[in-house]
Amino acid sequence: MGTTFSIKYYARNAHDNEDISNNVNSILREVNSKFSTYDKESEISKFNALKSNTPFKMSADFKYLINKSFSLNELTDGRYDITIDPLLKVWGFYSKQKKIPTENEIKKTMQSVGIQRLIVKNNILIKNTDNVRINLSSLAKGYAVDLISNYLNQNNITNYLVEIGGEIRTLGKKNNGSWIVGVVKPYSSKYQSQINFKLNDLAIATSGTYHNYIIYEGEHYSHLIDPISGKPINNNIISMTVITQSCLDADGLATALELTGVEKALKIADRKNLPVYIIYKRNNKINTIASKSFEKFVKINGVKV
């Protein structure tokens, strides 16, 4: 997954600690073997290398994330789309040499973009167009957090915090107190928190545009691409934080809602009772806004650090 991870838990003895460490690493290797686009032998890389109309048998994990991506695509009216990988490439996010593509280059690349180019039949996935490439990185980290959390649950570890690339899930307590997490304050020289709160038996994920972008001729271009226009989003959202029971859901929703913009994200969050916290820029000022569920959550769990 190309990121860092941290797991804090209370083991019964040193032997348990060694077993847990080995099994956690095994889970991470398994996730990478399915979803890493850097590994040419991974499940996702094998699918991406196929020609159109070639049946591809999916593992259970792979199918689960594919189905989740279709649900998020529907929720966002097509803004969340796992087939944008060719657009990321043409915009230079996979290259040291940054450049802005021409309208013709974008138009040509768009011929391989769109979730409608994927066909799911039971355990079979088919691309109906050549050069379609998928990327599940906006789901894989959260899914890995859930898999590790489930493993700890099965082994009667009742107090833990699992974090992969900033996506977090907790259970129980830390030293007889609550796990305290925060949303990073954008552009701070040190990792300062914008807001802090207790997170017990829940998951949290944040998607942001202030770390991953390219600069070309003085302009900032976000790594989040609108699959409808073929261009980076420009909706003023700096970061989107979502709290749910499942880290997979929090991870996917954070990216998906960020793509929709402030107003629509809040409408979706309030309709689904999702705790959502948005940091955005307007008139060159940084502002924050939250869903009704998040405001209720913070009233109960907010802390000053």
MARLO-492463 format. One line per 10 residues: their letters; for each residue x, y, z of N, C-alpha, C. Coordinates in pm, whole numbers. Layout:
N
a = X/Y/Z/X/Y/Z/X/Y/Z ~ ...
end
This chain:
305
mgttfsikyy = 81/-121/0/0/0/0/84/126/0 ~ 214/112/20/304/226/11/280/330/119 ~ 257/284/244/232/378/353/281/318/483 ~ 266/395/591/310/348/723/191/294/801 ~ 222/219/907/114/171/993/162/165/1138 ~ 67/170/1228/95/165/1372/-18/91/1440 ~ 17/-3/1528/-84/-79/1601/-48/-77/1749 ~ -140/-29/1830/-121/-25/1975/-225/-115/2039 ~ -179/-207/2123/-272/-300/2188/-207/-351/2316 ~ -285/-421/2395/-237/-476/2521/-239/-627/2513
arnahdnedi = -120/-686/2503/-108/-832/2491/-93/-894/2630 ~ -132/-1020/2638/-126/-1089/2767/17/-1122/2807 ~ 102/-1154/2707/242/-1189/2737/327/-1168/2612 ~ 458/-1184/2625/551/-1160/2514/527/-1256/2398 ~ 490/-1381/2428/465/-1479/2323/346/-1436/2238 ~ 241/-1389/2303/125/-1338/2229/165/-1223/2138 ~ 251/-1137/2191/295/-1020/2116/366/-1061/1987 ~ 451/-1163/1995/523/-1210/1876/428/-1271/1774 ~ 333/-1351/1821/234/-1413/1731/150/-1307/1661 ~ 106/-1210/1737/22/-1104/1681/99/-1026/1575
snnvnsilre = 223/-992/1604/306/-918/1509/321/-995/1378 ~ 349/-1124/1388/367/-1206/1268/238/-1216/1187 ~ 126/-1232/1256/-2/-1246/1186/-48/-1115/1124 ~ -21/-1004/1190/-55/-873/1134/24/-850/1005 ~ 153/-882/1009/234/-867/888/185/-958/776 ~ 136/-1074/812/81/-1166/712/-45/-1107/648 ~ -130/-1045/728/-251/-980/676/-214/-868/579 ~ -116/-788/617/-74/-677/530/-16/-727/399 ~ 60/-835/404/115/-892/280/3/-942/191 ~ -99/-1001/251/-212/-1052/174/-289/-938/107
vnskfstydk = -309/-828/180/-377/-712/122/-297/-655/5 ~ -166/-643/25/-79/-594/-84/-86/-685/-205 ~ -92/-815/-182/-93/-910/-293/-220/-899/-377 ~ -320/-834/-321/-446/-816/-395/-459/-676/-455 ~ -418/-573/-379/-455/-437/-415/-340/-342/-447 ~ -216/-388/-438/-104/-300/-467/-83/-283/-617 ~ -87/-158/-663/-60/-132/-805/89/-127/-833 ~ 172/-133/-728/317/-134/-745/371/-274/-767 ~ 293/-374/-724/331/-514/-739/271/-568/-869 ~ 355/-600/-965/307/-647/-1095/236/-782/-1086
eseiskfnal = 259/-854/-976/195/-985/-959/70/-979/-874 ~ 31/-858/-830/-88/-847/-745/-212/-874/-828 ~ -322/-901/-759/-449/-930/-827/-494/-812/-913 ~ -482/-691/-858/-528/-574/-932/-439/-546/-1053 ~ -308/-571/-1041/-218/-549/-1154/-246/-649/-1266 ~ -279/-771/-1228/-311/-872/-1329/-437/-834/-1405 ~ -536/-781/-1334/-658/-736/-1404/-627/-619/-1496 ~ -548/-522/-1445/-517/-404/-1525/-442/-437/-1653 ~ -367/-548/-1652/-288/-586/-1768/-370/-657/-1876 ~ -492/-694/-1843/-574/-771/-1937/-627/-684/-2051
ksntpfkmsa = -653/-750/-2165/-723/-686/-2276/-873/-686/-2246 ~ -948/-610/-2322/-1092/-603/-2302/-1159/-737/-2328 ~ -1274/-757/-2262/-1359/-876/-2278/-1292/-1005/-2234 ~ -1189/-992/-2149/-1123/-1110/-2093/-1176/-1135/-1953 ~ -1241/-1248/-1927/-1295/-1275/-1793/-1184/-1284/-1688 ~ -1207/-1221/-1574/-1110/-1222/-1464/-1181/-1270/-1338 ~ -1134/-1380/-1281/-1196/-1436/-1161/-1145/-1362/-1038 ~ -1237/-1304/-964/-1200/-1225/-846/-1197/-1309/-719 ~ -1104/-1277/-630/-1107/-1334/-496/-1223/-1271/-419 ~ -1257/-1327/-305/-1368/-1272/-225/-1339/-1130/-180
dfkylinksf = -1216/-1103/-137/-1179/-968/-93/-1188/-869/-208 ~ -1139/-908/-322/-1139/-821/-440/-1283/-787/-481 ~ -1367/-888/-484/-1507/-866/-521/-1576/-774/-422 ~ -1543/-789/-294/-1604/-706/-189/-1574/-558/-212 ~ -1448/-527/-245/-1412/-387/-268/-1468/-335/-401 ~ -1475/-420/-501/-1536/-380/-628/-1683/-342/-605 ~ -1755/-426/-532/-1895/-396/-504/-1910/-268/-423 ~ -1819/-248/-328/-1821/-125/-247/-1799/-3/-336 ~ -1711/-14/-433/-1681/99/-521/-1802/134/-608 ~ -1878/35/-650/-2000/61/-727/-2103/136/-642
slneltdgry = -2112/99/-515/-2207/167/-425/-2168/312/-405 ~ -2039/340/-389/-1992/477/-371/-2008/559/-499 ~ -1992/494/-613/-2014/562/-740/-2159/607/-752 ~ -2251/519/-713/-2394/553/-718/-2427/665/-619 ~ -2370/657/-498/-2396/757/-395/-2356/897/-439 ~ -2247/906/-517/-2191/1036/-555/-2228/1076/-699 ~ -2326/1008/-757/-2367/1038/-895/-2249/1032/-992 ~ -2162/933/-971/-2052/909/-1064/-1922/979/-1033 ~ -1918/1062/-929/-1794/1136/-898/-1685/1044/-844 ~ -1726/944/-766/-1628/846/-717/-1616/736/-821
ditidpllkv = -1496/715/-874/-1480/621/-984/-1341/558/-976 ~ -1337/426/-966/-1209/357/-950/-1133/340/-1081 ~ -1189/387/-1192/-1121/370/-1322/-1040/493/-1362 ~ -1017/586/-1268/-948/712/-1305/-798/696/-1320 ~ -744/578/-1299/-599/559/-1304/-534/617/-1430 ~ -591/595/-1551/-529/656/-1670/-525/808/-1664 ~ -624/870/-1599/-623/1016/-1585/-513/1062/-1490 ~ -492/987/-1380/-382/1020/-1289/-249/1016/-1362 ~ -236/919/-1452/-112/907/-1528/-94/1023/-1625 ~ -198/1060/-1699/-185/1165/-1799/-164/1302/-1732
wgfyskqkki = -211/1316/-1607/-190/1440/-1533/-54/1444/-1463 ~ 24/1337/-1473/160/1339/-1422/179/1296/-1279 ~ 76/1234/-1218/90/1194/-1078/176/1069/-1061 ~ 206/1001/-1168/294/884/-1161/432/915/-1221 ~ 459/1041/-1244/584/1078/-1311/651/1194/-1237 ~ 782/1197/-1241/856/1309/-1183/843/1434/-1270 ~ 818/1412/-1398/802/1524/-1491/656/1566/-1495 ~ 625/1679/-1434/488/1726/-1427/452/1808/-1551 ~ 332/1784/-1601/284/1864/-1714/133/1863/-1714 ~ 76/1963/-1774/-70/1970/-1785/-110/1914/-1921
pteneikktm = -196/1813/-1923/-234/1752/-2052/-320/1847/-2135 ~ -315/1829/-2263/-400/1908/-2353/-543/1854/-2346 ~ -637/1932/-2397/-776/1888/-2400/-790/1761/-2482 ~ -714/1750/-2589/-719/1629/-2673/-667/1507/-2597 ~ -560/1526/-2518/-506/1416/-2438/-607/1371/-2333 ~ -674/1466/-2270/-776/1432/-2171/-892/1358/-2238 ~ -936/1409/-2350/-1048/1346/-2422/-1014/1203/-2463 ~ -893/1183/-2512/-850/1049/-2553/-844/955/-2432 ~ -790/1005/-2320/-778/922/-2200/-915/885/-2145 ~ -1011/977/-2158/-1146/953/-2106/-1214/835/-2174
qsvgiqrliv = -1164/794/-2287/-1221/679/-2357/-1199/549/-2279 ~ -1105/554/-2182/-1077/437/-2100/-1122/455/-1956 ~ -1203/559/-1932/-1244/593/-1795/-1396/584/-1782 ~ -1440/536/-1668/-1584/527/-1640/-1619/390/-1585 ~ -1684/387/-1469/-1714/259/-1405/-1809/174/-1490 ~ -1879/238/-1585/-1966/164/-1676/-1886/75/-1770 ~ -1755/93/-1772/-1668/8/-1855/-1631/-123/-1784 ~ -1681/-138/-1662/-1659/-262/-1586/-1788/-342/-1579 ~ -1777/-472/-1599/-1893/-561/-1594/-1865/-667/-1486 ~ -1957/-679/-1391/-1945/-778/-1285/-2051/-885/-1306
knnilikntd = -2004/-1010/-1317/-2095/-1124/-1329/-2052/-1229/-1227 ~ -2126/-1233/-1114/-2090/-1323/-1005/-1947/-1293/-958 ~ -1854/-1387/-976/-1716/-1366/-932/-1624/-1322/-1047 ~ -1684/-1284/-1159/-1606/-1247/-1277/-1613/-1096/-1300 ~ -1498/-1037/-1328/-1490/-895/-1362/-1436/-884/-1504 ~ -1501/-801/-1585/-1461/-783/-1725/-1454/-635/-1756 ~ -1352/-594/-1827/-1348/-458/-1881/-1395/-464/-2026 ~ -1482/-374/-2065/-1534/-379/-2202/-1457/-288/-2297 ~ -1350/-226/-2246/-1268/-135/-2327/-1121/-159/-2293 ~ -1036/-159/-2393/-892/-172/-2368/-842/-53/-2287
nvrinlssla = -731/-75/-2217/-661/30/-2140/-736/76/-2015 ~ -845/8/-1979/-912/39/-1852/-824/-13/-1739 ~ -796/75/-1643/-716/40/-1526/-790/86/-1401 ~ -794/1/-1300/-862/39/-1177/-761/60/-1065 ~ -804/140/-967/-721/171/-850/-812/170/-728 ~ -781/84/-632/-863/69/-512/-794/123/-388 ~ -698/214/-408/-621/266/-295/-706/345/-197 ~ -818/401/-241/-904/476/-150/-989/385/-61 ~ -978/254/-83/-1050/157/-2/-957/60/71 ~ -842/33/12/-756/-76/61/-702/-52/201
kgyavdlisn = -664/71/232/-610/99/366/-716/75/474 ~ -834/130/450/-942/110/547/-979/-36/562 ~ -977/-109/450/-1009/-251/455/-904/-328/535 ~ -777/-291/517/-669/-356/593/-685/-329/742 ~ -723/-206/777/-747/-174/919/-857/-264/975 ~ -964/-283/899/-1074/-369/946/-1029/-515/960 ~ -951/-563/865/-904/-702/873/-818/-724/996 ~ -730/-630/1025/-644/-643/1144/-728/-631/1271 ~ -822/-537/1271/-910/-521/1388/-990/-648/1413 ~ -1042/-706/1307/-1119/-831/1321/-1031/-944/1375
ylnqnnitny = -907/-949/1329/-813/-1050/1380/-789/-1030/1530 ~ -770/-906/1572/-749/-879/1715/-872/-915/1796 ~ -990/-885/1742/-1115/-922/1810/-1124/-1073/1830 ~ -1090/-1147/1725/-1098/-1294/1730/-1001/-1353/1831 ~ -896/-1277/1862/-796/-1325/1957/-810/-1257/2093 ~ -930/-1208/2119/-965/-1153/2250/-877/-1037/2294 ~ -829/-958/2197/-761/-832/2228/-869/-726/2233 ~ -896/-673/2349/-1013/-587/2368/-978/-439/2381 ~ -850/-406/2377/-807/-266/2382/-700/-243/2276 ~ -735/-169/2170/-637/-147/2063/-670/-23/1982
lveiggeirt = -568/24/1912/-582/127/1809/-502/81/1689 ~ -569/66/1576/-504/26/1451/-504/145/1357 ~ -387/179/1304/-375/295/1213/-292/257/1092 ~ -344/281/974/-270/260/850/-288/385/763 ~ -178/454/739/-183/573/654/-280/679/703 ~ -300/687/836/-389/787/893/-532/740/913 ~ -567/622/861/-701/568/881/-699/484/1009 ~ -797/503/1098/-788/450/1234/-916/378/1274 ~ -898/271/1351/-1010/204/1418/-967/168/1559 ~ -1058/187/1655/-1024/161/1795/-1123/65/1858
lgkknngswi = -1079/9/1969/-1167/-70/2054/-1119/-54/2198 ~ -1212/-47/2290/-1176/-42/2430/-1111/88/2472 ~ -1010/75/2560/-949/193/2619/-797/189/2612 ~ -738/304/2641/-594/318/2650/-561/357/2794 ~ -493/265/2865/-456/292/3004/-575/339/3087 ~ -687/267/3073/-810/299/3146/-872/433/3106 ~ -825/490/2996/-884/613/2944/-925/592/2800 ~ -979/694/2739/-1024/681/2601/-910/703/2503 ~ -922/643/2386/-830/676/2277/-866/816/2228 ~ -765/902/2217/-787/1039/2170/-726/1054/2031
vgvvkpyssk = -807/1099/1937/-758/1122/1801/-792/1266/1761 ~ -731/1311/1654/-756/1447/1608/-753/1458/1457 ~ -808/1565/1408/-800/1598/1265/-687/1697/1247 ~ -594/1666/1158/-475/1749/1139/-513/1887/1086 ~ -449/1988/1143/-468/2125/1096/-390/2143/967 ~ -456/2175/857/-386/2185/728/-277/2292/729 ~ -169/2262/660/-58/2354/637/18/2390/764 ~ -6/2322/876/70/2352/998/210/2295/984 ~ 310/2369/1034/449/2326/1021/474/2199/1100 ~ 409/2188/1215/414/2065/1293/272/2007/1290
yqsqinfkln = 262/1878/1319/131/1816/1311/42/1860/1427 ~ -19/1976/1409/-114/2028/1506/-254/1979/1472 ~ -338/1972/1574/-475/1925/1552/-571/2042/1536 ~ -661/2026/1443/-770/2124/1426/-876/2102/1533 ~ -900/1973/1563/-1000/1935/1663/-963/1797/1717 ~ -994/1772/1844/-962/1644/1908/-1087/1587/1974 ~ -1092/1454/1980/-1208/1390/2042/-1175/1246/2078 ~ -1257/1191/2167/-1245/1051/2204/-1303/963/2093 ~ -1237/855/2064/-1285/762/1961/-1285/622/2021 ~ -1402/576/2060/-1414/445/2123/-1502/354/2039
dlaiatsgty = -1445/241/1997/-1519/140/1921/-1572/195/1789 ~ -1493/281/1725/-1530/343/1599/-1410/352/1506 ~ -1435/392/1382/-1328/412/1284/-1337/554/1229 ~ -1222/605/1187/-1216/740/1131/-1118/742/1014 ~ -1151/821/913/-1061/837/797/-1073/980/747 ~ -962/1031/696/-959/1166/639/-898/1161/501 ~ -964/1230/408/-909/1248/274/-877/1396/257 ~ -755/1425/210/-716/1565/196/-644/1592/66 ~ -649/1718/24/-583/1759/-101/-455/1838/-75 ~ -423/1865/51/-311/1956/80/-176/1884/86
hnyiiyegeh = -175/1751/76/-49/1677/74/-15/1625/-66 ~ -116/1580/-137/-94/1513/-265/-144/1601/-380 ~ -53/1671/-444/-89/1759/-554/35/1784/-640 ~ 13/1841/-756/125/1885/-838/116/2036/-855 ~ 231/2097/-874/236/2240/-901/292/2259/-1042 ~ 219/2330/-1125/265/2357/-1261/239/2503/-1291 ~ 347/2573/-1320/340/2716/-1351/262/2793/-1244 ~ 292/2757/-1117/235/2828/-1005/97/2784/-961 ~ 34/2695/-1037/-100/2648/-1004/-94/2512/-934 ~ -181/2494/-832/-192/2367/-762/-300/2282/-828
yshlidpisg = -269/2153/-849/-367/2061/-906/-380/1940/-815 ~ -504/1916/-768/-531/1807/-674/-517/1671/-739 ~ -481/1569/-656/-473/1432/-706/-611/1369/-720 ~ -714/1436/-668/-850/1383/-684/-906/1431/-817 ~ -931/1336/-905/-975/1368/-1041/-1125/1349/-1055 ~ -1189/1445/-1117/-1331/1433/-1150/-1344/1348/-1277 ~ -1403/1230/-1268/-1411/1142/-1385/-1506/1194/-1493 ~ -1586/1293/-1458/-1680/1347/-1555/-1612/1451/-1644 ~ -1528/1536/-1584/-1456/1638/-1662/-1317/1591/-1705 ~ -1264/1492/-1632/-1128/1445/-1660/-1021/1535/-1600
kpinnniism = -1062/1626/-1512/-969/1723/-1455/-972/1717/-1303 ~ -863/1765/-1237/-861/1767/-1090/-977/1849/-1034 ~ -1029/1805/-920/-1140/1878/-858/-1092/2015/-811 ~ -1184/2109/-808/-1153/2243/-761/-1274/2295/-684 ~ -1306/2225/-571/-1426/2261/-496/-1393/2322/-359 ~ -1266/2358/-340/-1221/2429/-219/-1213/2343/-93 ~ -1245/2214/-103/-1232/2128/15/-1084/2096/37 ~ -1039/2117/160/-900/2086/198/-892/1947/258 ~ -987/1914/346/-991/1778/399/-1132/1739/439 ~ -1159/1610/428/-1290/1552/459/-1268/1438/557
tvitqsclda = -1329/1446/675/-1315/1343/778/-1450/1277/802 ~ -1448/1143/807/-1571/1066/827/-1550/966/940 ~ -1650/951/1026/-1647/854/1135/-1759/752/1112 ~ -1722/624/1113/-1820/516/1098/-1777/397/1183 ~ -1855/290/1180/-1816/167/1250/-1703/96/1178 ~ -1708/97/1045/-1611/27/962/-1509/124/904 ~ -1382/90/911/-1280/178/854/-1284/176/702 ~ -1327/64/644/-1345/59/499/-1446/165/456 ~ -1559/171/527/-1661/270/493/-1609/412/514 ~ -1540/435/625/-1487/570/653/-1388/611/545
dglatalelt = -1301/519/505/-1198/547/405/-1261/582/269 ~ -1352/497/224/-1416/521/95/-1502/645/95 ~ -1578/667/202/-1667/783/209/-1589/914/216 ~ -1476/914/284/-1397/1037/294/-1355/1086/156 ~ -1308/994/72/-1271/1031/-65/-1394/1064/-148 ~ -1496/980/-138/-1615/999/-220/-1684/1132/-191 ~ -1700/1165/-64/-1768/1290/-28/-1684/1412/-64 ~ -1552/1399/-54/-1467/1512/-93/-1486/1547/-240 ~ -1510/1447/-321/-1529/1470/-465/-1659/1543/-496 ~ -1756/1537/-406/-1887/1594/-436/-1897/1742/-404
gvekalkiad = -1808/1795/-319/-1818/1935/-278/-1884/1950/-143 ~ -1870/2068/-81/-1915/2090/56/-2066/2068/71 ~ -2145/2135/-11/-2290/2133/7/-2348/1994/-12 ~ -2308/1927/-119/-2364/1794/-144/-2314/1693/-41 ~ -2188/1706/1/-2134/1615/103/-2215/1625/231 ~ -2249/1746/272/-2329/1766/394/-2469/1709/378 ~ -2528/1725/260/-2661/1670/237/-2660/1518/249 ~ -2558/1455/190/-2547/1308/198/-2523/1266/343 ~ -2435/1338/412/-2402/1304/551/-2524/1315/642 ~ -2600/1422/626/-2719/1440/710/-2827/1338/676
rknlpvyiiy = -2839/1304/548/-2938/1204/508/-2906/1067/566 ~ -2776/1036/576/-2733/905/623/-2685/907/769 ~ -2704/1020/837/-2661/1034/977/-2513/1003/996 ~ -2431/1054/906/-2287/1032/912/-2217/1147/984 ~ -2132/1118/1081/-2048/1223/1138/-1938/1263/1039 ~ -1949/1385/986/-1856/1433/883/-1806/1572/922 ~ -1675/1592/908/-1612/1720/943/-1531/1767/822 ~ -1561/1888/775/-1500/1939/651/-1419/2064/680 ~ -1297/2065/629/-1214/2186/629/-1206/2234/485 ~ -1240/2360/462/-1243/2410/326/-1194/2555/322
krnnkintia = -1163/2600/202/-1114/2736/184/-1217/2818/107 ~ -1244/2936/157/-1335/3027/89/-1287/3171/111 ~ -1276/3247/5/-1226/3384/12/-1089/3390/80 ~ -1004/3291/45/-867/3282/97/-861/3260/247 ~ -971/3216/308/-973/3185/450/-1009/3039/470 ~ -947/2978/572/-978/2839/603/-1098/2834/697 ~ -1198/2756/659/-1322/2744/736/-1348/2597/768 ~ -1435/2574/865/-1476/2437/898/-1628/2432/905 ~ -1680/2315/874/-1823/2292/885/-1843/2143/913 ~ -1950/2108/981/-1972/1969/1020/-2116/1929/997
sksfekfvki = -2136/1799/981/-2272/1746/971/-2337/1748/1109 ~ -2469/1733/1111/-2542/1733/1239/-2495/1620/1329 ~ -2467/1504/1270/-2422/1390/1350/-2285/1414/1411 ~ -2198/1483/1337/-2065/1513/1391/-2076/1612/1507 ~ -2163/1711/1494/-2181/1809/1602/-2229/1740/1729 ~ -2321/1646/1716/-2368/1570/1833/-2255/1484/1891 ~ -2177/1424/1802/-2065/1339/1844/-1963/1420/1926 ~ -1928/1537/1878/-1827/1618/1944/-1877/1673/2078 ~ -2006/1701/2088/-2061/1747/2215/-2039/1645/2325 ~ -2042/1518/2288/-2024/1409/2385/-1876/1373/2401
ngvkv = -1802/1373/2290/-1667/1317/2289/-1554/1417/2271 ~ -1586/1543/2245/-1482/1643/2222/-1395/1665/2344 ~ -1265/1684/2321/-1170/1709/2429/-1074/1820/2388 ~ -1017/1884/2487/-912/1983/2464/-779/1919/2501 ~ -682/1928/2409/-549/1867/2430/-445/1976/2437
end
